[in-house]
Amino acid sequence: MAENNEAKAAGAQAAPAKPARRRGISNETVGTTRLRFSHVDAKPNGLFVGHLEDVQITKVDIKEDSAGMPSFRGIELSRLVFTFASNDEDKAKRRYQTLSFLPVESNVNTIPDGKEEWKVTRIFNYLKHILDVYVLRGAPMTAEMEDALALPFEDFDEQGEYVSIDPKVVAEGWNKLFENFFNIFNTAKDGAPAWKTKDGKFIPIWIKLIRYIKAGQKGWVEVDRGNLSFPTYPGEGVIEVFVQNTTPTIKLDATREAIKPMNIEKKKTPNLSIPGAVGGVDMGAGVGPVMGSEMGMGSYGFGGGSALAPGEDMPEDIF
């Protein structure tokens, strides 16, 4: 027995080391920019049909000379990224839209009842909405799930006053929360991803994307530099499982939300405090209520076709 183990160990030592991947052109190389969703791809109700294609955690290093997120400079952050896509069979024709989240800095403004508490709550609200659609489906969260998806630090005392926390502890806390969400979401179906059917197919969903929002006396304001993007807040919902011949509960509010391009006055210095007014960064980056290019690599678009691939029937048992 010992000889066999020694032989196996010797064989393992003799196995050639896997060569490191060199920089160059490979199958992973993206030759062109991914297509964005367009307003012409919307259904008559103003919504889009597609699916959640991928969920990833990437790492971000905030540079020392970065203008934003000063307390996180020099610290590695986790970015939780959801990639949504249209249902085109041909991947080259698919439209894409990303939704991503970064940790939020801890300070006197981001604690409960602080003027920037929304930076924290909108992330929690969005992630809960995604959990409701794909994992919970009307069921309550378990105590274990609530514990795993709670920040492990408290930056306020019993009187609600701010308590300073080391930025590294804050970053690590958010990183852990994102990683826990990722693990729950990727194993929700007996170890399989929550966003796929039992036979491994993508679950078709309704997707709500907007280009402009009406901001009181300021009128129509861009959400993400004129691109289609997810709303800043989930509100009454931004995704919903697609069911054939059934009206979705999520909707586009035509009185204050628009998807078609329009000519509006662009200010040199946009007011970053308007919910949904600007874009270009992840949720949590802390420069105002935004959704952005990180969250919007693509927009919507399904091309006006069926919600399912040609010739494919709606799964009888999605979950």
C-alpha positions in Angstrom: 0.0 0.0 0.0 2.8 2.3 1.0 4.6 1.4 -2.3 1.6 2.3 -4.3 1.3 5.7 -2.6 4.9 6.3 -3.2 4.5 5.4 -6.8 1.6 7.8 -7.2 3.5 10.5 -5.5 6.5 9.9 -7.7 4.2 10.0 -10.8 2.7 13.2 -9.6 6.1 14.8 -9.2 7.2 13.6 -12.6 4.1 15.1 -14.3 5.0 18.1 -16.4 4.0 21.4 -15.1 1.1 23.1 -17.0 2.6 25.9 -19.1 1.6 29.4 -18.1 -0.8 31.1 -20.6 1.1 33.7 -22.6 -0.4 36.9 -23.8 -1.8 36.7 -27.4 -4.8 35.9 -29.4 -6.9 33.0 -28.2 -10.5 31.8 -28.1 -11.1 34.2 -25.2 -10.1 37.2 -27.2 -13.0 39.5 -28.0 -12.5 41.0 -31.4 -15.4 43.4 -31.4 -17.5 45.3 -28.9 -20.5 43.4 -27.7 -23.8 44.7 -29.1 -25.9 46.9 -27.0 -29.7 46.7 -26.5 -31.7 49.2 -28.6 -35.1 50.7 -28.0 -36.3 49.1 -31.3 -35.8 45.7 -29.6 -38.4 46.5 -26.9 -41.8 44.7 -26.8 -45.0 46.8 -27.2 -45.0 47.2 -23.4 -41.6 48.9 -23.4 -39.9 45.9 -21.8 -37.3 43.6 -23.2 -37.0 39.8 -23.2 -33.7 38.0 -22.5 -32.0 36.0 -19.9 -29.3 36.2 -17.2 -26.3 34.7 -18.9 -23.5 34.8 -16.3 -22.7 35.9 -12.8 -19.1 36.6 -11.8 -17.0 38.2 -9.1 -14.0 40.2 -10.4 -11.4 42.0 -8.5 -10.8 45.8 -8.6 -7.8 47.6 -7.2 -8.5 51.3 -6.3 -5.4 53.2 -7.3 -3.8 55.6 -4.8 -4.4 58.5 -7.1 -8.0 57.6 -7.8 -10.5 60.5 -7.4 -13.3 58.3 -6.2 -13.7 56.0 -3.1 -10.7 57.6 -1.3 -11.0 55.3 1.8 -10.5 52.3 -0.4 -7.3 53.5 -2.2 -4.8 50.7 -2.3 -7.4 48.1 -1.3 -8.6 45.2 -3.4 -12.4 45.1 -3.9 -14.8 42.5 -5.2 -17.1 43.5 -7.9 -20.3 41.4 -8.3 -21.3 41.3 -12.0 -24.5 40.1 -13.6 -24.5 39.8 -17.4 -27.9 39.8 -19.1 -28.4 39.1 -22.7 -31.0 38.8 -25.4 -32.2 35.3 -26.5 -30.7 35.2 -30.0 -29.4 31.8 -30.8 -26.5 33.3 -32.7 -24.2 34.7 -29.9 -22.8 37.2 -32.4 -26.2 38.8 -32.6 -27.0 38.9 -28.9 -27.4 42.2 -27.0 -25.9 42.6 -23.6 -26.5 44.6 -20.4 -24.4 44.2 -17.3 -25.4 45.1 -13.7 -22.6 45.3 -11.3 -22.0 46.2 -7.6 -19.0 47.5 -5.7 -18.5 47.9 -1.9 -19.7 51.1 -0.4 -17.4 53.3 1.8 -18.3 53.6 5.5 -18.7 57.1 6.8 -21.1 59.3 8.7 -23.3 59.7 5.6 -23.7 56.0 4.7 -24.9 54.7 8.1 -28.6 54.2 8.8 -30.5 57.6 8.5 -27.4 59.2 6.9 -28.0 61.3 3.8 -26.2 58.8 1.6 -27.6 55.6 3.2 -29.2 54.9 -0.2 -25.8 53.8 -1.5 -26.0 50.8 0.8 -29.8 50.1 0.7 -30.1 50.2 -3.1 -27.5 47.4 -3.3 -29.3 45.4 -0.7 -32.7 46.0 -2.5 -31.3 45.0 -5.9 -29.7 41.8 -4.6 -32.9 40.9 -2.7 -34.9 41.5 -5.8 -32.7 39.2 -7.8 -32.9 36.6 -5.0 -36.7 36.9 -5.0 -37.0 36.2 -8.8 -34.5 33.3 -9.0 -34.1 31.7 -5.6 -36.8 32.6 -3.1 -39.8 32.8 -5.4 -42.1 33.9 -2.6 -40.4 32.0 0.2 -38.7 33.8 3.1 -35.0 33.8 3.6 -33.6 31.3 6.0 -31.7 32.5 9.1 -28.5 31.1 7.6 -29.0 33.1 4.4 -29.7 36.3 6.3 -26.6 35.8 8.3 -24.5 35.1 5.2 -25.8 38.2 3.5 -25.3 40.7 6.4 -22.3 42.9 6.7 -20.0 41.6 9.4 -19.2 45.0 10.8 -21.3 47.7 12.5 -20.3 51.3 11.8 -22.9 52.8 14.2 -23.6 52.5 17.9 -26.8 51.9 19.8 -27.6 55.6 19.6 -27.2 55.5 15.8 -24.0 57.5 15.9 -21.2 56.8 13.4 -18.4 54.4 14.6 -15.2 54.5 12.5 -14.2 51.2 11.0 -10.9 50.4 9.3 -11.5 50.7 5.5 -9.9 47.2 5.0 -12.4 45.7 7.4 -15.2 47.5 5.5 -13.9 46.2 2.1 -13.4 42.7 3.4 -17.0 42.7 4.8 -18.5 43.7 1.5 -16.3 41.3 -0.4 -17.5 38.5 1.9 -21.1 39.5 1.4 -20.7 39.4 -2.4 -18.9 36.1 -2.3 -21.7 34.6 -0.1 -24.4 35.9 -2.5 -22.4 34.4 -5.4 -22.1 31.0 -3.7 -25.8 31.0 -2.8 -26.9 32.0 -6.3 -24.6 29.5 -8.0 -25.7 26.5 -6.0 -29.4 27.3 -5.4 -30.7 24.4 -7.5 -29.1 21.4 -5.8 -25.7 22.7 -6.6 -26.6 24.2 -10.0 -27.0 27.9 -10.9 -30.3 29.6 -10.0 -30.7 31.2 -13.4 -30.9 28.0 -15.4 -33.5 25.3 -15.8 -33.0 21.8 -14.5 -31.7 20.8 -18.0 -29.2 23.6 -18.1 -31.1 26.1 -20.3 -31.3 29.8 -19.6 -34.5 31.0 -18.0 -36.2 33.6 -20.2 -37.1 36.8 -18.3 -38.6 40.2 -18.8 -36.0 43.0 -18.4 -36.7 46.7 -17.7 -34.1 49.1 -19.0 -34.5 52.9 -19.4 -32.7 55.7 -21.1 -34.1 58.8 -19.4 -36.0 59.6 -16.2 -38.1 62.6 -15.5 -36.5 64.5 -12.6 -39.1 67.1 -11.5 -38.4 70.6 -12.8 -35.2 69.5 -14.5 -37.3 67.5 -16.9 -35.8 64.5 -18.7 -32.4 63.4 -17.5 -30.0 60.7 -18.9 -29.6 57.6 -16.8 -26.4 56.4 -18.3 -25.0 59.0 -20.7 -27.9 58.4 -23.1 -27.5 54.6 -23.1 -30.1 52.1 -22.0 -29.5 50.9 -18.5 -31.1 49.4 -15.5 -32.9 51.9 -13.3 -31.0 53.2 -10.3 -33.4 51.6 -7.9 -35.3 48.3 -8.5 -38.6 50.0 -7.5 -41.5 47.7 -8.4 -39.1 45.4 -10.2 -36.7 45.3 -13.2 -36.6 41.5 -14.0 -39.4 38.9 -14.0 -39.6 35.3 -15.2 -41.2 35.3 -18.7 -44.4 33.3 -18.9 -46.0 32.8 -22.3 -49.3 34.7 -22.7 -49.0 36.2 -19.3 -48.8 40.0 -18.7 -45.7 40.8 -16.5 -46.2 42.7 -13.3 -43.1 44.9 -13.9 -43.7 47.8 -16.2 -42.3 50.9 -17.8 -43.9 54.1 -16.4 -44.2 56.2 -19.6 -44.9 59.3 -17.5 -41.4 59.4 -16.0 -39.4 56.8 -17.8 -38.3 56.7 -21.5 -36.4 54.3 -23.7 -36.3 56.2 -27.1 -33.5 58.6 -27.8 -34.4 62.3 -27.5 -32.7 65.7 -27.8 -32.2 67.0 -24.3 -30.0 69.8 -23.0 -26.7 68.3 -21.6 -25.1 70.2 -18.8 -21.4 70.3 -18.5 -21.6 69.5 -14.8 -24.5 67.1 -14.1 -26.1 67.1 -10.7 -25.0 63.7 -9.3 -27.5 63.7 -6.6 -30.5 63.1 -8.9 -31.6 59.4 -8.7 -31.0 57.8 -12.1 -29.5 61.0 -13.5 -26.0 59.8 -14.5 -24.0 56.7 -15.1 -20.5 55.4 -15.8 -19.7 53.6 -12.6 -20.8 50.6 -10.6 -23.4 50.7 -7.9 -21.6 51.4 -4.7 -18.9 53.5 -6.3 -20.3 56.4 -4.4 -20.6 59.3 -6.8 -24.3 59.7 -6.7 -27.3 57.5 -7.5 -26.1 56.0 -10.7 -26.2 53.0 -12.9 -23.6 52.9 -15.6 -21.4 51.6 -18.2 -20.0 49.0 -15.8 -23.6 48.1 -15.2 -24.4 48.7 -18.9 -21.9 47.2 -21.2 -24.9 46.7 -23.4 -28.5 47.7 -23.4 -31.5 45.9 -24.2 -32.6 44.3 -27.2 -34.1 41.1 -28.4 -34.8 42.0 -31.9 -38.6 41.7 -31.7 -38.5 37.9 -31.9 -39.8 35.3 -29.6 -38.7 35.1 -26.0 -37.5 31.6 -26.7 -35.0 30.3 -29.3 -36.7 29.4 -32.6 -38.7 26.2 -32.3 -38.1 25.9 -28.6 -41.1 25.5 -26.2 -41.4 27.2 -22.9 -40.0 24.9 -20.2 -42.8 23.3 -18.3 -40.9 23.3 -15.0 -38.6 26.4 -15.0 -37.4 25.8 -11.5 
